[in-house]
Amino acid sequence: MLYQRVRRRFGTAPILLDGPVGAEAVRRGIRWRKHGMLADSEAVARIHQDYLAAGADLLRTNTFGLNGRIYLNVFKNPAHMAHIGAPGLADLADRLLDRAVALAREARGRSGRDDVPIAGVISPLEHVFRPDRAPDYGAAREEHGRIADRLASGCDLLLLEAFGTDRETRAAVDAAADTHHPFWASFAVGESGDLLSGESLAVAARYAVERGAAALIATAAPLADVLRAHPVLARLGQPTGVAPLCGLFDPPSWKFEFHPQFAELPDPRAFAREVRAASNDTAIVGAWCGATPEHIAALRREVPSG
Amino acid sequence: MAERFYGPLRGRLEAGQPVILDGAIGTEILRRDVTWADHQNLSRPEVILALHADYVHAGADVLSTNTFQLSKRSLLSHFCDEAHMQRVGRPGLIDRPEASLRAAVALAVEARARAAGNRPVAIAGAITTLEWCFRPDLAPDDNAAMTEYVELIGILADAGCDLVLVETVNSVGEAVVAARAARQVGLPSWIAFVPDEEGRLFTGETMAQAAAALAAERPDAILLNCAPPLDCLVGLRELAPQSPVATGVYPHVGRFDPPEWMFTDEYPPAGYVVEAQRWRDLGATVLGGCCGTTPEHIAALARTFRPS
């Protein structure tokens, strides 16, 4: 099983994550609609391949922020969506989840890198930077359960990415644990180093570990904030990592779902050196939104290969 | 200045003569193969200018600015709060909405200057509910809404709008606050509601309730928009007998395919005019188009209904 190869790396050499697909697609001028997977699927596959060429040890599916809510939220209710919406919106997210897994696998095959595991990304159901909009546990558990089951069948592990509230972390963790698939948990942190919601990172991360999370990552914030959070994770006895924001969020003036547009990207070499210098002892190294294949390649030069 | 352009149109409204509103802005940007991830007022002004000019040439009496949902709140909705925006957001984001609002008005004014000749064409600052237009459950409280509407409408007035068009409104409460804010700023207002299939507001309130509540705020027109033509017709049947002011209709055609639009040929311009005749028969004076409509739809309306 591919995941076992990654697990064996813990304690010997850091694992380098790939970069974001959505932010890179937007940077390349692709219109951000349907996660790029209908009109621009070849471009999405190309981005995966570019991250592999840059030296990533793990490939993430293009499923960050992908769930049925991103379509339903812009209608009054399901009946209104059926009345004025395009045909097929009700199950579009499910179809795109399947497509994302297929594209990641296709890119891996084309790159001749069948040794690289694919992580199925599960993310907050509402906007990643709006913890106040996180659903209650029951709704989140049900929705994350469906996503986890769907991704688990085609992925080598699940990555719960950038969770910023305690209740939704628990819901996603329970959903992932119930698939009996290996899973990692990453947390969106705030300036204090706690969850973005202000709730305790230690409490949420401990719950993830108790339910079987095999690694913990601090993410979705500037490097300084991620580094403030990391020691909390490191105390829990599992492999840990950092994946800081790379550049600055530059959202659209239209009010739709999370739109991965980032600006003022740092110089790749300087970014990689700064990240590596600050996270020399972590088992996992990566970069969150804004990072490009050039940033991952620069990190590869700083992070020893296994 | 505002009266120079809007005064003659107000006279037509009061006389029950048709006034032609323009068609879609956002979906027309898409149809011209430009993303609407941003309003493009600052990044692709030539696209916005050209589509406004196309609507003037089509015969529109009123141009709506490319400012739907453009507000400080929209940008802030992508962050935890303003402090978070400053920490992880691009510098200057908080000032971008006002810059884009002003640029949008300037583009509409310029299109009028280039294309309208001596014809009076009014510029309507187009705004919508402060939260998502189809989600009355997200609406802010009245005090917060009043503050934000006064600020938004104040910018539009200062930038050169002749009236404000508050569109796709989903509740009586927010409509009243927006109309009151316009009155406070001193800009004429048109209030457009999005009707459901039964001709009610998305809150379940009736058109009669909406018309009664707005009477004290004195908008110049109450309209229906951003629903299929048949839903608007049902809504107009409820609204027209109750409205204390002029009424109007500008439905969408096609299907919402978030974050974009699916264009269909269900209502080509000739068929759209057939629908519009039904609205006229019920007394509607403002006729235009919402998402999915094009300059060709507006040209067909103008040829058929605008007094020569």
Interface residues (C-beta under 8 A of the other chain):
Chain A: V26 R31 W32 R33 I70 Y71 N73 V74 F75 K76 H80 H83 I84 G85 A86 P87 L89 H127 F129 R130 P131 D132 G190 E191 L196 A221 P222 L245 L248 F249 D250 P251 P252 S253 W254 K255 F256 E257 F258 H259 Q261 A263 E264
Chain B: T35 W36 A37 D38 H39 Q69 L70 S74 L75 S77 H78 F79 C80 A83 H84 R87 V88 G89 R90 P91 L93 R96 P97 S100 W132 F134 R135 P136 N170 D196 E197 F202 A227 P228 H252 R255 F256 D257 P258 P259 E260 M262
